Each structure stands twice: as C-alpha cells, then as structure tokens.
Amino acid sequence: MEKSRAFDKITHYFPIRGHSFMPPDRIFGRIKQKLRKIERIVSPGEYHTILGDYGTLKKWGKDWQVRDFKSMSKTILKSTLPVTLQEQKVIMIDRVHKRQVGFQTAYSSEPIFVNLLKPKSKFGCHGQSKVSSKGKPSERSETQGCCKTDGLL
C-alpha cells in the first residue's frame, strides 16, 4: 500500500456462514441443473463449453496461474501467529500500521494490530514458486516478477 495511491486502507470482512447470498450462487444453481441433464462428460472441453455459456471462461495455466503462497509465506511470516485466524471476523491493512495487520474477533470491535513478519523481512519481491497443473510447486525463480503483496505493508 505504500506505493499504491489508490488505497489508504483495505478491510476484509468474513461473512457469517449461512447468512450471505451472492449473485454467483444463482449461476452455480443453473450450471448444476444443466450438468444433471447431461448423461456423461468425457473431456474438460465439455465443461469449458458449459461454463462458457454462463460467463467469461479463463483456463488455468493459459489465462491465469497459481502462486505457491505457502512456500513464499514461510520465508517472511512468523511460524506462530499471535492470533487464531479462524476466530477473526475482520482483517485490516492500512498505511499507518506499515508492518502490521489488524484483526477483529467481532465486527464492532476495534482492530488489534499485530506484526506478522519475521525480523528484517518485508512484503515485497521474493522468489515465487508457481503451482503446476498437478497441484505441486514447480520451478522457483528468484528474479522473475514480484508478488502481488509488493508494497502492501
């Protein structure tokens, strides 16, 4: 966020389970109905055709890729966190608390800011592992690209 002029603060609210409805839920229901009518699907291309009828289809490995965040995070994040992530309702990142992340266990409470980074590390450029189509990390490149967290904290 230091380099970004678009945002001063990013707040992520985790919805209460069972209390939310999103427009994609309706689309998923329509896709499910269409899939039930088809007796057998033998290739990924058939899924691509069906899904393409309901929106823009981007194929993994061709139009987008997955980064191995777990491996990257081990190099910069502390191994034990001072908060339990499953209990958090809100996570906040802002310009004022440069190396810290705010956590709230209730929607109406004030955030508690915690430093999650190892000493002398920062969010920024790190070697990234790409995840192969088989779900395993592939080659690691130290010079290729920066992770999307560059400049967030």
N, C-alpha and C positions, 0 to 999 in steps of 0.2 A: 504494500500500500504506500510505502514511502515514495516510490517512483510514479504511482498512479495518481492522476489528478481527478479521476472520475469519482473516487470513493473516499470518504473520511472514516467510514465505519461499515463493517459487514456483520450483520446479525443473522444467525441461522436458528430458526425456531423448529424444534422437533414436534410434530403434531401428536396429539393424544390418539392412541390406537383406537380404531373403530369410530372416531368422531370426525373423520375427514372424508370428503368426497372430492375427487378431482375429475375434470373432464376426460382424461385418458381412461378412467375406469369404464366409461360407456363404450369407448372404442374397443377396449380389451374384450368386453362382453360380445360385441358384434363380431370380432375376429374369432372368438371361441365358438360362436354359433356357426360361422362359415366352416371352420375346421371340422366340426361334428358332422357336417353334411358330406364331407369328402371321405371316401372309403379308405384310401391308402395314399400316403405321400411317400414317394421314393427318393426324392432328391431335395437338397437345400434350395434349389432354384424354384421349386413349387411353393415353398414357404415365402421366398422373396417376392413371388408374384402376388400371393395373397396379401402379405403385409404392405406391399407397394400400393395396393388398392385403397388403403386407409391413411396413407401419409407418405412423407419422404423417407425412402429407404437408404440407409447408409450401411455399407458392408464392412465388417470387421476385417482389418488387415489391408483393406483397399482405400476406404474413405476415412477411417479413423483407427487409432491404435490404443493399446492399454499400456500404461506405465506401471512398473513394479514399485508402487509406493511403499510397500512393506520393507523392501530392502533399502530403499533410499532413506526411509524414516529412521532406521536403525543407526545410521551414521550421524544424525543430527538431534534426534529426540532422546530424552532420558528414558532409561529402561523401565523405571517405575514412575507412574504418574501420581501426583498428589490428589487426584480426583478420580472418581469412578465414572467413566464415560456413560455407562448405561443409565445412570441416575440423572443425567443432565437434561434439562428442558430447553436451554438456550446456550449457544456458544457465540462469543463475540470477539472480533478482531478490530482494533482501531488504531489510529495514528498516535495517540497519546501513550499507549502502553506498547512500545515498539517490539519488545521481545516476549511479550506475554499474550496469553489467550484468556478471555473472560468466560467463566462458567456460572450458570444459574441452575439450581435444582428446582426452582419454582418460577413460573412465568412472571410473577410480580416482584420478585426479589431483585436486589442489586447484584451485579456480577462480582465474582471473586476472581481477580486476575492472578494467573499463575505462570511462571516461567517453565516452559516445557522443553527448552533446548539444553543440550549439553554445553558445558563451558567452552568458550571460544568457537562455537558453531553458530551459524545463522541460516535463515531460509535464503536460498539463492541458487546459484548454479552448482549442481552436483552431478556426478556421473549417474546416468539413468539406465536402468535395465528395462528393456521392452519385454512384454509378456508375449510369448509365441502363441500361435493359434491352438496349441495343445495345453495352454494354461501354465507353462513353465517359463521362468526367466530365460531370455536369450542373451546375446552378446551385450556386454556393458561398455558404454562409450563415455569416456571422461570429457571429451571435447565437444560432443555433438549436442547442441541445444541446451536450453536452461529449463528447469522445471517451472511449472506454472505458479509456484509459490514465490518465485523470484520477486523480491521487493514487497511482499505482503506484510512482513513484520520488520 
